[in-house]
Amino acid sequence: MSSQPHVPDGSKYISPQGTRAIKSGIKPNANSSIPDVDRKPPWLRIKLPSGAAYESVHDIVRTHKLNTVCAESRCPNIAECWSNGTATLMVMGAVCTRACKFCAVATGNPRGWLDPEEPAHVADAVALMGLKYVVLTSVDRDDLPDGGAGHYAACIRAIHARCPDTAVEALTPDFSGVEAHVATVLDAGLAVFAQNLETVERLTHAVRDPRAGYRQTLDVLAFAKRHAPATLTKTSLMLGLGETDAEIEQALDDMRAANVDIVTLGQYMRPSKHHLPVQRFVTPEEFRGYRELALAKGFREAVAGALVRSSYRAERVLEGNNLGL
């Protein structure tokens, strides 16, 4: 559910909660005049949203005043996922305290605002959609003392209370690397804990907010596996930002050293002209090669493809068939 879709990308606006924010997260900058390396190739063509199932999910999201990463991040898979009755719910609002240069989520300082009714609304939505597997994600909330870990955990517990048979995957912030906050979320009961590495080490500073970090994410993932060994851990890389094959392989090795179980690899697509330009479009054949490389390194599953995102077809990740792609 987008806050003010008529606001131009990169412009200031006031959110419904009174937060001063930047639409799509990034102001006009030097990248705004740099084009992508080429036009999108045929394998990146996507369907437009339509159909009764899509409209049903849209109505549930709107009625319960929820945000989804599908809409806020301009995910290319929104038509497929919503038409299949699934959505990745984004908690703690639609304004992030960080400004990563690849992400379309608005950025600002919510100054401690949280919706106390959100856990109940999230649980209601999961029940109405009849989900047996749900992915929760969130904005970063550096304005909160615990980074929002307590609220995140409350949403997970509310889902379990309303839908005891529903498995929950949490794609979380890094909570500034504070292990106690990570533990708060893990202890709420998860099938999968995800925290995205996003890119290779060399490009981290150029791609992610300065408060994020390559080693910080790896440390969070390693702690999650130590703290909750039965919980699967998962991370993701976007490709097409200028990384080399050697750097991708090193990132995969670093993930395995942190005992990460599942990795997803997808094509970076620029959400607005103010975000980083695409430097290459990875071919389907290259994605197949990266998947084989990752599996050979011992990942329980490696999902790779142009339209793959961390939460895409998440409930199918252990089928062992690249999500049926």
SEROVEX-207599 format. One record per residue (C-alpha): residue number from 1; residue in one letter; z, y, x. Coordinates in steps of 0.5 Angstrom, whole numbers. Example, Ala and Ser with C-alpha at 12.3 -4.5 7.8 and 13.67 -1.06 7.14 Angstrom:
BEGIN
   i aa    c3    c2    c1
   1  A    16    -9    25
   2  S    14    -2    27
//
This chain:
BEGIN
   i aa    c3    c2    c1
   1  M     0     0     0
   2  S    -2     6     4
   3  S     2    12     3
   4  Q    -3    18     3
   5  P   -10    15     4
   6  H   -14    22     3
   7  V   -11    25     9
   8  P   -16    25    15
   9  D   -14    20    21
  10  G   -10    24    26
  11  S    -8    29    21
  12  K     0    31    20
  13  Y     2    29    13
  14  I     9    28     9
  15  S    10    21     7
  16  P    13    20     0
  17  Q    20    19     4
  18  G    20    26     7
  19  T    18    23    14
  20  R    13    28    18
  21  A     8    23    20
  22  I     1    22    24
  23  K    -4    19    19
  24  S    -7    13    23
  25  G    -2    14    29
  26  I    -6    18    34
  27  K    -8    25    34
  28  P   -15    27    36
  29  N   -16    26    44
  30  A   -20    25    49
  31  N   -22    18    46
  32  S   -25    21    40
  33  S   -31    23    43
  34  I   -32    16    47
  35  P   -37    11    43
  36  D   -35     4    42
  37  V   -40     0    47
  38  D   -44    -3    42
  39  R   -45    -4    35
  40  K   -41    -9    31
  41  P   -45   -16    32
  42  P   -47   -20    26
  43  W   -40   -25    27
  44  L   -36   -19    25
  45  R   -39   -18    18
  46  I   -34   -18    13
  47  K   -33   -19     5
  48  L   -31   -13     1
  49  P   -25   -14    -3
  50  S   -26   -16   -10
  51  G   -24   -21   -15
  52  A   -18   -23   -20
  53  A   -14   -26   -14
  54  Y   -15   -20   -10
  55  E   -13   -15   -16
  56  S    -7   -19   -17
  57  V    -4   -19   -10
  58  H    -6   -11   -10
  59  D    -2   -10   -17
  60  I     4   -14   -14
  61  V     5   -10    -8
  62  R     4    -4   -12
  63  T     9    -5   -17
  64  H    14    -7   -12
  65  K    13    -1    -8
  66  L    11    -6    -2
  67  N     7    -4     4
  68  T     3    -9     8
  69  V     0   -10    15
  70  C    -6   -12    12
  71  A    -7    -5     9
  72  E    -4    -1    14
  73  S    -7    -4    20
  74  R   -14    -4    16
  75  C   -14   -12    18
  76  P   -21   -14    17
  77  N   -19   -20    13
  78  I   -16   -17     7
  79  A   -21   -19     3
  80  E   -20   -26     5
  81  C   -13   -27     5
  82  W   -11   -23    -2
  83  S   -17   -27    -5
  84  N   -13   -33    -3
  85  G    -6   -30    -6
  86  T    -3   -29     1
  87  A    -1   -22     4
  88  T     3   -20    10
  89  L     9   -16     8
  90  M    11   -10    12
  91  V    18    -8    12
  92  M    22    -2    13
  93  G    17     3    11
  94  A    10     5    13
  95  V    12    10    19
  96  C    13     7    26
  97  T    17    11    31
  98  R    12     8    36
  99  A     4    10    37
 100  C     0     5    40
 101  K    -7     7    42
 102  F   -10     1    38
 103  C    -6     1    32
 104  A    -7     5    25
 105  V     0     5    22
 106  A     2    12    22
 107  T     7    15    27
 108  G    13    19    26
 109  N    21    19    26
 110  P    24    16    19
 111  R    31    19    21
 112  G    34    13    19
 113  W    31    12    12
 114  L    31     5     9
 115  D    30     3     2
 116  P    36    -1     0
 117  E    32    -5    -5
 118  E    27    -7    -1
 119  P    30   -14     1
 120  A    30   -16    -7
 121  H    23   -13    -8
 122  V    20   -17    -2
 123  A    24   -24    -5
 124  D    21   -22   -12
 125  A    14   -21    -9
 126  V    14   -28    -5
 127  A    16   -31   -12
 128  L    11   -28   -16
 129  M     6   -30   -11
 130  G     8   -37   -11
 131  L     8   -37    -3
 132  K    11   -43     1
 133  Y    10   -40     7
 134  V    10   -32     8
 135  V     9   -28    14
 136  L    14   -21    15
 137  T    13   -16    20
 138  S    15    -9    20
 139  V    14    -2    24
 140  D    18    -1    30
 141  R    24     3    28
 142  D    27     6    34
 143  D    31    11    30
 144  L    36     6    28
 145  P    42     4    32
 146  D    40    -4    31
 147  G    32    -3    31
 148  G    32    -5    24
 149  A    35   -12    25
 150  G    40   -12    20
 151  H    35   -10    15
 152  Y    30   -15    17
 153  A    35   -20    17
 154  A    37   -18    10
 155  C    30   -19     7
 156  I    29   -26    10
 157  R    36   -28     7
 158  A    33   -25     0
 159  I    27   -29     1
 160  H    31   -36     2
 161  A    36   -34    -3
 162  R    30   -33    -8
 163  C    25   -38    -6
 164  P    29   -44    -2
 165  D    23   -48     0
 166  T    19   -42     3
 167  A    18   -42    10
 168  V    19   -35    14
 169  E    15   -33    20
 170  A    17   -26    23
 171  L    13   -22    27
 172  T    18   -17    29
 173  P    19   -11    34
 174  D    21   -12    41
 175  F    28    -9    39
 176  S    28    -5    46
 177  G    29   -12    49
 178  V    36   -12    46
 179  E    38   -20    45
 180  A    43   -19    40
 181  H    38   -15    35
 182  V    33   -21    36
 183  A    39   -26    35
 184  T    40   -22    28
 185  V    33   -24    26
 186  L    33   -31    29
 187  D    40   -33    25
 188  A    37   -31    19
 189  G    33   -37    19
 190  L    26   -37    21
 191  A    20   -43    22
 192  V    16   -38    27
 193  F    19   -32    31
 194  A    13   -28    33
 195  Q    13   -22    38
 196  N     6   -20    40
 197  L     4   -19    48
 198  E    -2   -15    45
 199  T    -6   -14    52
 200  V    -6   -16    59
 201  E    -1   -13    64
 202  R    -5    -8    67
 203  L    -8    -5    61
 204  T    -1    -5    57
 205  H     1     2    59
 206  A    -6     5    57
 207  V    -6     0    50
 208  R     2     0    48
 209  D     7     6    47
 210  P    11     7    53
 211  R    17     4    50
 212  A    14    -3    49
 213  G    13    -7    55
 214  Y     9   -13    58
 215  R    15   -16    61
 216  Q    20   -14    56
 217  T    16   -18    50
 218  L    16   -24    55
 219  D    23   -23    56
 220  V    24   -23    48
 221  L    20   -29    47
 222  A    24   -33    52
 223  F    30   -31    49
 224  A    28   -33    42
 225  K    26   -40    45
 226  R    33   -41    48
 227  H    37   -38    42
 228  A    33   -42    37
 229  P    30   -48    40
 230  A    28   -51    34
 231  T    24   -44    32
 232  L    17   -44    34
 233  T    15   -38    38
 234  K     8   -34    38
 235  T     5   -29    41
 236  S    -2   -25    41
 237  L    -8   -22    45
 238  M   -13   -17    43
 239  L   -19   -18    47
 240  G   -25   -13    48
 241  L   -21    -7    52
 242  G   -23    -8    59
 243  E   -19   -15    61
 244  T   -22   -20    66
 245  D   -22   -27    65
 246  A   -17   -28    71
 247  E   -12   -23    67
 248  I   -13   -27    61
 249  E   -11   -33    64
 250  Q    -5   -30    68
 251  A    -3   -28    61
 252  L    -3   -35    58
 253  D     1   -37    64
 254  D     6   -32    63
 255  M     7   -34    56
 256  R     8   -41    58
 257  A    13   -39    63
 258  A    17   -36    57
 259  N    16   -43    53
 260  V    11   -40    48
 261  D     9   -45    43
 262  I     3   -42    40
 263  V    -2   -36    42
 264  T    -7   -33    38
 265  L   -13   -29    41
 266  G   -18   -24    37
 267  Q   -23   -19    38
 268  Y   -20   -12    38
 269  M   -23    -7    33
 270  R   -22     0    33
 271  P   -19     3    27
 272  S   -21    10    28
 273  K   -25    14    33
 274  H   -18    17    36
 275  H   -16    10    38
 276  L   -19     6    44
 277  P   -26     5    44
 278  V   -28    -3    44
 279  Q   -31    -4    51
 280  R   -34   -11    50
 281  F   -35   -16    44
 282  V   -33   -23    45
 283  T   -38   -28    43
 284  P   -36   -34    39
 285  E   -37   -39    45
 286  E   -33   -35    49
 287  F   -27   -35    44
 288  R   -28   -43    44
 289  G   -27   -43    52
 290  Y   -21   -39    51
 291  R   -18   -44    46
 292  E   -20   -50    51
 293  L   -16   -46    57
 294  A   -10   -45    53
 295  L    -9   -52    50
 296  A   -10   -54    57
 297  K    -4   -50    59
 298  G     0   -54    54
 299  F     1   -49    48
 300  R     2   -53    42
 301  E    -4   -49    38
 302  A    -8   -44    41
 303  V   -12   -40    35
 304  A   -18   -36    38
 305  G   -24   -32    34
 306  A   -27   -26    33
 307  L   -23   -24    26
 308  V   -17   -28    28
 309  R   -10   -24    28
 310  S    -3   -26    29
 311  S    -2   -27    22
 312  Y    -8   -30    20
 313  R    -8   -37    16
 314  A    -1   -37    19
 315  E     1   -43    15
 316  R    -5   -47    17
 317  V    -3   -46    25
 318  L     0   -53    26
 319  E    -6   -57    23
 320  G    -9   -57    30
 321  N   -16   -55    28
 322  N   -17   -47    30
 323  L   -15   -45    23
 324  G   -21   -49    20
 325  L   -25   -44    24
//
